[in-house]
C-alpha cells in the first residue's frame, strides 16, 4: 500500500488541490495542472488517467459550487459586481437569459477562458436555482477536464519522458487559453462597436 509520500499520491494531491484552489481563486492555471497530470499519466504510468480525470472533475465542481454559493448567499460584493452600473431593464434581461438558457451559459462559462467566475457570480447573484446549477456545472466540469486532459495525452504521447511531456502540455494549455482570451476580447469589442448589447 502506497503512502502519501509516494510520488503518485503527491501528484494526485497536487492535482486535486491545484484544481480546487484555482477554481475558487484564479491564481492557479487549472487547465495546465490537468494537462500536466494527464501527460505524466500517459508518459510515465505513475498516475492513472481515469483517476486524473475524476479528481479534476471533483476539484473543479467543488470550486464552482463554492464560487456560486458565495454569490447565491447574498455576498454584497457579488451583488454589487452584478448589479452595479446596470439598469433595472438590463438586470431583468439578464435574469430572463439565465431562465431561458442558464445551463448553457454555465457550461460555456466553464469552457471559455476567464468566463467561469463572471458567469457563476452572476448566476448566484441572480438567484439561479441550485437544482439547475449542479447538473450544468457537473457537465461543464466533465467536458473541461476531458478537453484539458486530451491536450496532456497528446503531449504525453509524443514523449516517453514525463518532464518534456508535462512542459509541452502546460504550454499547449496556456497557448489555448491565451488564444481563447484574445478571441473573446475581439468578439466583445466587435459587438461593442456594432452597438449590439449582449
N, C-alpha and C positions, 0 to 999 in steps of 0.2 A: 504494500500500500504506500502510495506516494504522499509525502507531507507537503506543507505549504512552502517549504524551501525548495521543492522540486522546481526546475526551470519552467516546466509546462504549467504547473499550478500558479507560479508567479505571473506567467503570461496571461492566464485566464483572469487572474485578479486585476492585472493592469488593464486588460481589455474591458472588463465589466466596469471597473472604477472610472476609467477614462471616458467611456461612453456615457455612463450615468452623470458624472460631473459635467462633461461637455454638453450634455442635453439640458442641463439646468442653467449653467453659467457658461456661455460660449467662449471659453478660454482654451479649450482643447479641440483640435480638429478631429472630431469623432469619425468622420469618414476615413481619414488617414489611419486612425487606430484600427478600424475594422479591416481595411485593406491590408495593412501590415500584418495583422494576426492571420488573415487568410493566406497571405504569401508564406508566412512561416509554416502554417499547417500543410500547405502543398509542397513546399520545397524541403522541409526537414522531417515532417511526420511527427514532430514532438507535440503538436496540438491537433485536436480533432476539428475538422472543418464544420461538421454539424453542430458541435458544441460552441464553436466560434460564432456561428450564426445565431444560435439560441441565446447565448449571453449578450450578443449585440442587440437583439430584438428586445430582450427583457430590460437591459440597461436603458435603451432609448425610450422604451414605453414608460418606464418609471420616471424618467426625466421629463417626458412630455406631459404626463399626468400631473407631476408636481408643478410644472410651469402653469398649466391650465388651472390647477387648484388655487394657486396664489391669486390669479385674476378672478376666478369664479367666487372666491371667498369675499370679494369686495375690496381687494387691495386698492387703496386710494391712488397709489402711483400708477397701477394698471388702468384704473378708471380714468385718471387724468390723461394717460397716454392715448387712450382710445377716443375719449370724448373731447379732449382739448382742441380748440380751434375748429370744431366740427359743428355744422348747423344741425338743428333737430331733423331736418329733412334728410340730410346725408346719413345721420345715425339711423334713422328709420329705414333708409335704403340698405344700409349695412346689415341691419337685423334681418330684413327680408331676404337678402342674399344668403345669409347663413341659414335661414329657414329652408330656402329652396335647395341649396347645394353646399351646405356646411361640410358634409362628409368629404366631398371632392376637394374643397378648399383645404381641409386639414391634411388630406393625403398629399396633395400637391405641395402644400407648405412644408411638409417633411422632406420632400424630394428636391425642392428648389433651394439652392444656397441662400442663406440668410432669410428664408421665408418662414421657417418654423415658428420662431418666437413671436413675431408680429401676429401671425395667424392665431396661435394659441392664446395670446394675451387678449386679442380682440374677441375670440370665441368665449373666453371666460368672462370678460367684462360685459359682453352682450348676453350673458346667461344662456349660452348654448347648453343643451341638456347632456348630462353625463352618459345617459343610455345611448346617445348617438355619437358622443365623442370617443368612447373607449373602442368600439369596433373600428371606426375610421382611423384612429391613431394606431391601433394594432396593425391594420393592413398597411398603413403608411410606413411603419417601422419595419415590417417584414420586407416590403419592396425596397426600402432604403438599405437594409442590411444585405440583401441579395445583390443589389447593384454594386455596392462598395466591395463586398466580398469577391464579386466577379472580377473586379479590377485587380484585387490581390491574387486571385487564382491565375489570372493572365500573366502577371509578373512572376509569380511563383513557378509557373510552367516554363518560363524562359531560363530560369537559373536553378541549379541544384543547391547552391549556397543560399541560406536564408537571408544573409546580410544584404547582398545586392537586390534580392527579390523584395525585401522589405522596403529598401530605399526607393526602388522603382515604383512599388505600389503606392507609397506615400506621395511620390511626385505625380503619378497618374491622378490621384485623388485631388491634390492641390491644384493641378492644372485644370482639371474638370470643374472644380469649384470656382476657380478664377474666371474661366470662360463663361460659366453659368451666371456669375455675378455681373460680368460685363454685358452679356445679352439682356439680363433683367434690367440693368440700368438703362441700356439703349432703348428697350421697349417702353420703359416708363417715361423717358424723355420724349420719345416719339409720340406717345399718347398725349403728353402734356402739350406738345407743340401743335398737335392736330385738334386740341380742345376737347378730347374725349375724356370724360370723367369716369373712372372705374367705379 
